[in-house]
Amino acid sequence: MKQRLRKLPAVHRILDLPRIKEALVHCGRPSVLRACRQALEEYRQDLRTEVPEEPPGDQEVLGKIEERCLQLLAEFSRPSYAGLINATGVLLHTNLGRAPAAAEFGTESYLALEFDLESGKRGQRLTPIRKRIERVCGAEAAVMVNNNAASLLLILQAIASGREVIVSRSQLIEIGGSFRLPNIMKAAGCTLVEVGCTNRTHLRDFEEALSDRTAAILVAHQSNFQILGFTASPRDSELAELAHRHSIPFIVDQGSGCLHDLRQWGLAREKTVFEYLDDGADIVCFSGDKLLGGPQAGLIVGKAEWVQPLGRHPLYRALRPGKLALSAMDRVLEAHSSGHLEEIPLYELLMTPAPTLKKRAQRLRRRLHSSGLDVELCSTMSTLGGGTTPGSTFPSWGIRIQGGRALLKALRMTNTPVIGCVEEDRVILDLRTVRVHEDSSLEKSLLEAHHILKDLGLTQK
Ligand SMILES: *Cc1c(COP(=O)(O)O)cnc(C)c1O
């Protein structure tokens, strides 16, 4: 054993190999060193587990390590966040980046970020997006930050630090593990005052909790769960009135950024940003990458008196979005207000009528059939996901293939990975979340996955 381990070449000998030397030029020394060490370590592990009959020659060992090293370098150079086809039928898939991004919303290399074209003088970075959000949401004032958690942090820190915020016990939400309303409150230095019960909270609960320490009343949208049965909660307009009687703001964490009546697309209704503003909310905040269909962002809209100072708060500098997000959000908001919703990938997917999806599924089945792959058509139910309209589904079409988890995995290993769902021994690919131009890639990936399974001796029949 010791003898065999001693045979391992030193790192500098590997670095001297011609192909590795060349790799040093293209890949950089840190990556090459890491690949060398990993290849060596793997070889050492191999020697521990399987003892070769004949100790391999020096050149053979070097050759093996070199091969593995180059393989690792090729792996290192691939994008860390692979582009893929979402065939899960979940439109806002948290693990797949929520709303799909669009190349069309990418930015120019340079842009008038803090530059006034007319005067040629320095401009304000926040002003253009602020005006855009104000117009689209019909709000007096607006601010954009990095995500909705940042919205809440900024709002609470600026308005309620060192004071109390009243929240109903039914709304102490957790979203995706790392976002918990009580924790954000603590981070912002304010005291949470819980009122009511999990299923029932009344206006008088809020009234009784109000004191001169109260800084705000906060309502958080129950975005990823439902409380059904014997329930009660005061109207938002009543809460707004109560807050105003005490000269404090009524804050709403709306969450999804819903701007449209979702029922027109067969989805469950969700209260829109406009409706909260109409009910008298002073501040409404929401995510940019949920129902807005834009980049990761947090948008804050509402009364100038409360929202304007947020953009001047020292914390804002730490929470402000980058130019990619700013310019993408600007284009997405313009599409919302001009009614060209189909330009936003999320809405292109959301608005596709089920019969259109059925036709695409049929075409896909025909084409796969002629390549010798047996697939069935199936009607499916898609969901919005991403903590919006919980429990609500809408009709869609997809294809069903024998293959179970093995096929599901093979589909992830293809050049353009496909993420699907598994139901017993069949894989279901829902076309609701597949963009039209991705159909041919989907077909290719299915054939590729089939070959992967074939090579592993795991084919359908
Ligand atoms: C999604 C959501 C959040 C968190 O938003 P991020 O943009 O992920 O930070 C907070 N509150 C509500 C109600 C949400 O739906």
The ligand as an ORCA input file, in Angstrom:
! r2SCAN-3c Opt
* xyz 0 1
  C     -42.166     36.236     -1.506
  C     -42.562     37.020     -0.342
  C     -41.589     37.625      0.467
  C     -40.108     37.488      0.220
  O     -39.763     38.158     -0.947
  P     -38.286     38.041     -1.584
  O     -38.374     38.856     -2.822
  O     -38.029     36.599     -1.826
  O     -37.337     38.613     -0.594
  C     -42.035     38.366      1.559
  N     -43.338     38.472      1.851
  C     -44.306     37.896      1.093
  C     -45.741     38.059      1.479
  C     -43.951     37.147     -0.019
  O     -44.895     36.552     -0.760
*
